[in-house]
Amino acid sequence: MCWEINSNCRRCQWFLGTAALILGVLLLSVIGSAGAWSSETGLNLQPIQANPMASVAIHLPVEGQMPSLRAAEWLNSKPLTSADLRGKVLLVEFLTYSCVNWRRQLPYVRAWAERYKDQGLVVIGVHSPEFSFEKSLDNVRQAANDIRIDYPIVIDNDHAIWRDFDNAYWPALYFVDTKGRIRHHQFGEGEYQQSEIVLRQLLAEAGASGLDRELVSVDPMGAEAVADWSDLRSPENYLGHDRTQNFASPGGAKSNKRHDYTAPERLKLNHWALSGTWTVGREAVTVNNAGGRIIYRFHARDLHLVMGLAVRGNPVRFRMLIDGEPPGRAHGVDVDEEGNGTVTEPRMYQLIRQEKPIVDREFEIEFLDPGVEAFSFTFG
């Protein structure tokens, strides 16, 4: 599965990169002293260490020199120059904090940053925003604190670093050796064992010791839990008029003006509708009066909605239903069993986490106060 991004549609991605150099590389249960040819990967695998959890050496070609991280604003660190980073193995991570795909990758990056910091690894997040509210330094700082990110984050509001890397994905990882050369990349979620093996090899090349431990083990919770790909039938959908799909309210969307919307009696899968008085803007829909509703028919274990406030500091209460009933045990981390929640800040809200069997369901959210902005649905 690959969702392409172009200059008009930058979106969070789940992407299994066909250019990845070590697809299918596994940890070997027992590695001897001789190398082995992998018919699945076409790579000559040479052991780094002869122990039950040893990694394998992989040919990592030079993909180019890492561009400089030219930005005025940094979080969790002073601005880092090329001199500061010389001689370090770097993992450069492109992110935007409301992206569910990045959130599901984060537990691994967080664990690698902690595990290998004493071996010389430096993890740097590049925050290249998707939505306008993600350009606020205060919002990014709050998100980094809430999500427990301790490693440096460079603020890339104008996407200058994004362009310098010729990047096109959230999330994206670039693996850089001590000479400042990009040796590997990973676009999208997944391939975590592969990525850690690459990191360990670059650290070993740099002379690091203490790399004979097992790979990191994480237990992601909440919105960071791995998606249930086998039951995922609903793709991400934006709500603003620039990029939305399958809007089903009769008469269609009336761009950039208040309008009274109604919802059809029944929705097709992956279609959505508004009810009440709303303004459909470029990147979000804004509810103008209390009682406005969004209805969405979906097929997935998890449902998330990126929301914010039209007026900062004015929380908006909401109530959500699944197939006309409170969610009960199917509630997400941001609502209770009765479906009650509050929008307090601009971010992604997890509203549904249901158990099997997964079937087509109808989600409904009613806002009890005016002033919420809804940007996009994502699923897992």
Secondary structure as the mmCIF struct_conf table of DSSP 4:
data_model
#
loop_
_struct_conf.conf_type_id
_struct_conf.id
_struct_conf.beg_label_comp_id
_struct_conf.beg_label_asym_id
_struct_conf.beg_label_seq_id
_struct_conf.end_label_comp_id
_struct_conf.end_label_asym_id
_struct_conf.end_label_seq_id
STRN STRN1 ASN A 6 ASN A 6
TURN_TY1_P TURN_TY1_P1 SER A 7 ASN A 8
STRN STRN2 CYS A 9 CYS A 9
STRN STRN3 CYS A 12 CYS A 12
TURN_TY1_P TURN_TY1_P2 THR A 18 ALA A 19
TURN_TY1_P TURN_TY1_P3 LEU A 21 GLY A 24
BEND BEND1 SER A 29 VAL A 30
BEND BEND2 SER A 33 ALA A 34
STRN STRN4 ALA A 36 TRP A 37
TURN_TY1_P TURN_TY1_P4 SER A 39 THR A 41
STRN STRN5 ASN A 44 PRO A 47
BEND BEND3 ILE A 48 GLN A 49
BEND BEND4 ASN A 51 ASN A 51
TURN_TY1_P TURN_TY1_P5 PRO A 52 MET A 53
STRN STRN6 VAL A 56 ALA A 57
STRN STRN7 GLY A 64 GLN A 65
HELX_LH_PP_P HELX_LH_PP_P1 MET A 66 SER A 68
BEND BEND5 ALA A 72 ALA A 72
STRN STRN8 TRP A 74 LEU A 75
BEND BEND6 ASN A 76 LYS A 78
HELX_LH_PP_P HELX_LH_PP_P2 PRO A 79 THR A 81
HELX_RH_AL_P HELX_RH_AL_P1 SER A 82 LEU A 85
TURN_TY1_P TURN_TY1_P6 ARG A 86 GLY A 87
STRN STRN9 VAL A 89 LEU A 95
TURN_TY1_P TURN_TY1_P7 TYR A 97 SER A 98
HELX_RH_AL_P HELX_RH_AL_P2 VAL A 100 TYR A 116
HELX_RH_3T_P HELX_RH_3T_P1 LYS A 117 GLN A 119
TURN_TY1_P TURN_TY1_P8 GLY A 120 GLY A 120
STRN STRN10 LEU A 121 HIS A 127
BEND BEND7 GLU A 130 PHE A 131
HELX_RH_3T_P HELX_RH_3T_P2 SER A 132 LYS A 135
HELX_RH_AL_P HELX_RH_AL_P3 LEU A 137 ASP A 146
TURN_TY1_P TURN_TY1_P9 ILE A 147 ARG A 148
BEND BEND8 TYR A 151 TYR A 151
STRN STRN11 ILE A 153 ILE A 155
TURN_TY1_P TURN_TY1_P10 ASN A 157 ASP A 158
HELX_RH_AL_P HELX_RH_AL_P4 ALA A 160 ASP A 164
TURN_TY1_P TURN_TY1_P11 PHE A 165 ASP A 166
STRN STRN12 TRP A 170 TRP A 170
BEND BEND9 PRO A 171 PRO A 171
STRN STRN13 ALA A 172 VAL A 176
TURN_TY1_P TURN_TY1_P12 THR A 178 LYS A 179
BEND BEND10 GLY A 180 GLY A 180
STRN STRN14 ARG A 181 PHE A 187
BEND BEND11 GLY A 188 GLU A 189
HELX_RH_AL_P HELX_RH_AL_P5 TYR A 192 GLU A 205
TURN_TY1_P TURN_TY1_P13 ALA A 206 GLY A 207
BEND BEND12 ARG A 213 ARG A 213
HELX_LH_PP_P HELX_LH_PP_P3 GLU A 214 VAL A 216
HELX_RH_3T_P HELX_RH_3T_P3 GLY A 222 GLU A 224
BEND BEND13 ALA A 225 ALA A 225
HELX_LH_PP_P HELX_LH_PP_P4 VAL A 226 ALA A 227
HELX_RH_3T_P HELX_RH_3T_P4 TRP A 229 ASP A 231
STRN STRN15 ASN A 237 TYR A 238
BEND BEND14 GLY A 240 GLY A 240
TURN_TY1_P TURN_TY1_P14 HIS A 241 ARG A 243
STRN STRN16 PHE A 247 PHE A 247
BEND BEND15 SER A 249 SER A 249
TURN_TY1_P TURN_TY1_P15 PRO A 250 GLY A 251
STRN STRN17 SER A 255 SER A 255
TURN_TY1_P TURN_TY1_P16 ASN A 256 ASN A 256
BEND BEND16 LYS A 257 LYS A 257
STRN STRN18 ARG A 258 TYR A 261
BEND BEND17 GLU A 265 ARG A 266
TURN_TY1_P TURN_TY1_P17 LEU A 269 ASN A 270
STRN STRN19 TRP A 272 VAL A 280
BEND BEND18 ARG A 282 GLU A 283
STRN STRN20 VAL A 285 VAL A 287
BEND BEND19 ASN A 289 ASN A 289
TURN_TY1_P TURN_TY1_P18 ALA A 290 GLY A 291
STRN STRN21 ARG A 293 PHE A 298
BEND BEND20 ALA A 300 ARG A 301
STRN STRN22 ASP A 302 LEU A 309
BEND BEND21 ALA A 310 VAL A 311
TURN_TY1_P TURN_TY1_P19 ARG A 312 GLY A 313
STRN STRN23 VAL A 316 ILE A 322
TURN_TY1_P TURN_TY1_P20 ASP A 323 GLY A 324
STRN STRN24 GLU A 325 GLU A 325
HELX_RH_3T_P HELX_RH_3T_P5 GLY A 328 ALA A 330
STRN STRN25 HIS A 331 HIS A 331
TURN_TY1_P TURN_TY1_P21 VAL A 333 ASP A 334
BEND BEND22 VAL A 335 VAL A 335
TURN_TY1_P TURN_TY1_P22 GLU A 337 GLU A 338
STRN STRN26 ASN A 340 VAL A 343
BEND BEND23 GLU A 345 PRO A 346
STRN STRN27 ARG A 347 ARG A 353
HELX_LH_PP_P HELX_LH_PP_P5 GLU A 355 GLU A 355
BEND BEND24 LYS A 356 PRO A 357
HELX_LH_PP_P HELX_LH_PP_P6 ILE A 358 ILE A 358
STRN STRN28 ARG A 361 PHE A 367
BEND BEND25 LEU A 368 PRO A 370
STRN STRN29 VAL A 372 PHE A 379
#
